[in-house]
Amino acid sequence: MASESTAKPDTSITEYLHEIVLDSSDVEDFLNELAQVSARNLSEPGDEMLCAVTLLRQRKGTTVASSSHEARSIGRLEHRFTETPGMTAATTQETVHIPDLTSGGRWPDYSSALLAEGIRSVAALPFRLEGDTKAALLLYSGRAHRFEGRILEFAEDFVSQTSLALRLAIRFAHFSETAANLRATLETRTVIDMAVGIIMAQNRCSQQDAFDILKTASSTRNSKLHDVAAAVVHSLGQGPARTHYDG
């Protein structure tokens, strides 16, 4: 647990998170675990804080993970406003701290929404990631001035040490998505090639002529080329085409 004088992240935390990276089904699964680990390690007895993680990925939108149901409800406010402490911390790579939401300031509408949820103080700390991917750990407390002094320093140190695990999770997710996209592309290509072959045999025409027939049918039916090709293959009664891919 964090304390005012001795808080330091345990190296076993990062080791544990590295294991979670390998066991998680996707990056969102890992983010939820990271939010829960953050809450367990940054809270104090009788003074639990709520944690959320906001992740900004190019062409992927915003993902918000949370440590609990209550934290999930509050974290969703990141979607309701065009500018928030979490998004600001993630993009500027600087810690954003609001000691007391009742004092007004830069985000009045956001602050009012949090106050309605019983939150009095917020801290948003950026993870150190790679490329265009950005993320921040959001800490919420029902007590004003909750994140000050050594508590905030400890939270920043915690985020610094856990950034590597998050980088690994995002990198694995990227590789997984790339492999899935490649697999889908190969399967689509296989179906189209099979359909072209069938049309060539049925019409005794060239490969280009067969492909043009397929494209014309796609345009006439206002359907995707892959769907028309799949219908041609299915018409032989042999089921869908499959491509073997080791990825």
C-alpha positions in Angstrom: 0.0 0.0 0.0 1.1 3.6 -0.6 2.1 5.7 2.4 3.1 9.3 2.7 6.8 8.4 3.4 7.8 5.0 2.1 5.7 4.4 -1.1 7.7 2.6 -3.8 6.4 0.3 -6.5 7.3 -3.4 -5.8 9.3 -4.9 -8.7 7.0 -8.0 -8.4 4.2 -5.8 -9.8 5.9 -5.3 -13.1 6.8 -9.0 -13.2 3.1 -9.8 -12.6 2.0 -7.5 -15.3 4.4 -9.0 -17.8 2.8 -12.4 -17.0 -0.7 -10.8 -17.5 0.4 -9.5 -20.9 1.1 -13.1 -22.0 -2.2 -14.4 -20.6 -4.5 -11.6 -21.7 -6.8 -12.3 -24.7 -6.6 -8.7 -26.0 -5.3 -5.3 -24.9 -8.6 -4.2 -23.3 -8.4 -7.3 -21.1 -4.9 -6.3 -20.0 -6.0 -2.6 -19.4 -8.7 -3.7 -17.0 -6.2 -5.8 -15.1 -3.8 -2.9 -15.1 -6.5 -0.6 -13.6 -7.3 -3.1 -10.9 -3.6 -3.6 -10.0 -3.3 0.2 -9.9 -6.2 0.5 -7.5 -4.8 -2.2 -5.2 -1.3 -0.7 -5.0 -2.2 3.0 -4.9 -5.1 2.9 -2.4 -4.7 3.0 1.4 -6.7 1.1 4.0 -10.1 2.7 4.4 -9.4 5.2 1.6 -9.8 3.3 -1.7 -9.3 5.3 -4.9 -10.9 4.5 -8.2 -8.7 3.9 -11.2 -9.3 4.0 -15.0 -7.0 3.8 -18.0 -7.7 5.7 -21.2 -6.0 4.5 -24.4 -5.8 6.5 -27.6 -4.8 4.5 -30.6 -4.7 5.7 -34.2 -7.8 4.5 -36.1 -9.0 2.7 -33.0 -10.7 5.5 -31.0 -10.6 5.7 -27.3 -10.6 2.7 -25.0 -11.3 3.1 -21.3 -10.6 0.3 -18.8 -11.5 0.5 -15.1 -10.8 -1.1 -11.7 -14.5 -1.5 -10.7 -18.0 -0.9 -11.9 -18.1 2.5 -10.2 -14.8 3.4 -11.8 -16.1 2.3 -15.2 -19.1 4.6 -14.9 -16.9 7.5 -14.1 -14.2 6.6 -16.7 -16.9 6.7 -19.4 -17.0 10.5 -18.9 -13.8 10.5 -21.0 -16.1 9.8 -24.0 -18.6 12.6 -23.2 -16.2 15.5 -23.4 -13.9 16.7 -26.2 -11.2 17.6 -23.6 -10.5 15.9 -20.3 -7.6 15.6 -17.9 -7.0 12.0 -19.1 -6.8 13.0 -22.8 -4.7 16.0 -22.0 -2.2 14.0 -19.9 -2.0 11.3 -22.6 -1.4 13.8 -25.5 0.9 16.3 -23.7 2.8 13.5 -21.7 2.5 15.7 -18.6 0.7 14.9 -15.3 -2.6 16.7 -14.8 -3.7 17.2 -11.2 -7.0 18.7 -10.0 -6.7 18.9 -6.2 -10.3 20.1 -5.6 -13.0 19.9 -8.3 -15.1 22.5 -6.4 -12.5 25.2 -7.1 -13.5 25.4 -10.8 -10.8 25.7 -13.4 -10.1 24.5 -16.9 -12.8 21.8 -17.2 -16.0 23.2 -15.6 -18.5 20.8 -17.3 -16.3 17.8 -16.7 -15.7 18.8 -13.1 -19.4 19.2 -12.5 -20.1 15.7 -13.9 -17.4 14.2 -11.6 -18.8 16.1 -8.6 -22.2 14.6 -9.4 -20.6 11.2 -9.0 -19.1 12.1 -5.6 -15.6 12.7 -6.9 -13.6 15.6 -5.4 -10.0 15.2 -6.7 -8.5 13.8 -9.9 -5.0 12.9 -11.2 -4.1 11.9 -14.7 -0.7 10.4 -15.3 0.7 9.6 -18.8 2.2 6.2 -19.7 5.4 6.3 -21.7 4.5 4.5 -24.9 5.6 4.3 -28.6 4.5 6.1 -31.8 1.1 7.6 -32.0 -0.4 5.4 -29.2 -1.1 7.4 -26.0 -2.5 6.4 -22.7 -3.0 7.8 -19.2 -3.8 6.4 -15.7 -6.8 8.2 -14.1 -7.1 8.3 -10.3 -10.3 9.5 -8.7 -11.0 10.1 -5.0 -14.0 11.3 -3.1 -11.6 13.3 -0.9 -10.2 16.7 -1.9 -6.4 17.0 -2.1 -6.0 13.2 -2.2 -3.1 13.2 -4.7 -0.4 15.4 -3.3 3.2 15.2 -2.1 4.7 11.7 -2.0 1.4 10.1 -3.0 1.5 11.8 -6.4 5.2 11.0 -6.7 4.5 7.4 -5.9 1.8 7.3 -8.6 4.1 8.8 -11.2 6.8 6.2 -10.3 4.2 3.4 -10.5 3.1 4.5 -14.0 6.7 4.8 -15.1 7.5 1.3 -14.0 4.3 -0.2 -15.5 4.7 1.6 -18.9 6.9 -1.2 -20.3 4.2 -3.8 -19.7 1.6 -1.7 -21.4 4.0 -1.1 -24.4 4.4 -4.9 -24.7 0.6 -5.5 -24.5 0.0 -2.9 -27.3 2.8 -4.3 -29.4 1.4 -7.9 -29.1 -2.1 -6.6 -30.0 -0.7 -4.9 -33.1 1.0 -8.1 -34.2 -2.2 -10.1 -33.5 -4.3 -7.6 -35.5 -1.8 -7.6 -38.4 -1.8 -11.4 -38.5 -5.6 -11.5 -38.5 -5.8 -8.9 -41.3 -3.3 -10.9 -43.4 -5.3 -14.1 -42.8 -8.5 -12.4 -43.9 -6.8 -11.0 -47.0 -5.5 -14.4 -48.0 -8.8 -16.1 -47.5 -10.6 -13.4 -49.5 -8.0 -13.8 -52.3 -8.4 -17.5 -52.3 -12.2 -17.3 -52.7 -11.8 -14.8 -55.6 -9.2 -17.0 -57.3 -11.4 -20.1 -57.0 -14.4 -18.2 -58.4 -12.4 -16.9 -61.3 -11.2 -20.5 -62.1 -14.8 -21.7 -62.0 -16.0 -19.0 -64.4 -13.1 -19.7 -66.7 -14.1 -23.4 -66.8 -17.8 -22.7 -67.3 -17.4 -20.0 -69.9 -14.2 -21.2 -71.5 -12.7 -17.7 -71.2 -9.5 -16.1 -70.2 -8.6 -15.3 -66.6 -9.0 -11.6 -67.2 -12.4 -12.1 -68.8 -13.5 -14.3 -65.9 -12.4 -11.6 -63.4 -14.3 -8.9 -65.4 -17.4 -11.1 -65.3 -17.0 -11.3 -61.5 -16.6 -7.6 -61.2 -19.6 -6.9 -63.4 -21.7 -9.2 -61.2 -20.5 -7.4 -58.1 -21.4 -4.0 -59.5 -24.8 -5.2 -60.8 -25.8 -6.8 -57.5 -24.3 -4.0 -55.5 -22.4 -6.6 -53.5 -18.8 -7.0 -52.4 -16.5 -8.8 -54.8 -15.7 -11.4 -52.1 -19.4 -12.1 -51.5 -20.1 -12.7 -55.2 -17.1 -14.9 -55.4 -18.2 -16.9 -52.4 -21.6 -17.4 -54.0 -20.0 -18.8 -57.1 -17.9 -21.2 -55.0 -20.9 -22.2 -52.9 -22.9 -22.9 -56.1 -20.7 -26.0 -56.6 -22.0 -27.4 -53.3 -18.5 -27.8 -51.8 -18.9 -25.4 -49.0 -16.8 -22.3 -48.2 -13.2 -22.0 -49.4 -10.5 -22.1 -46.7 -6.9 -20.9 -46.7 -4.3 -22.5 -44.4 -2.2 -19.8 -42.7 0.4 -20.3 -40.0 0.4 -16.9 -38.3 
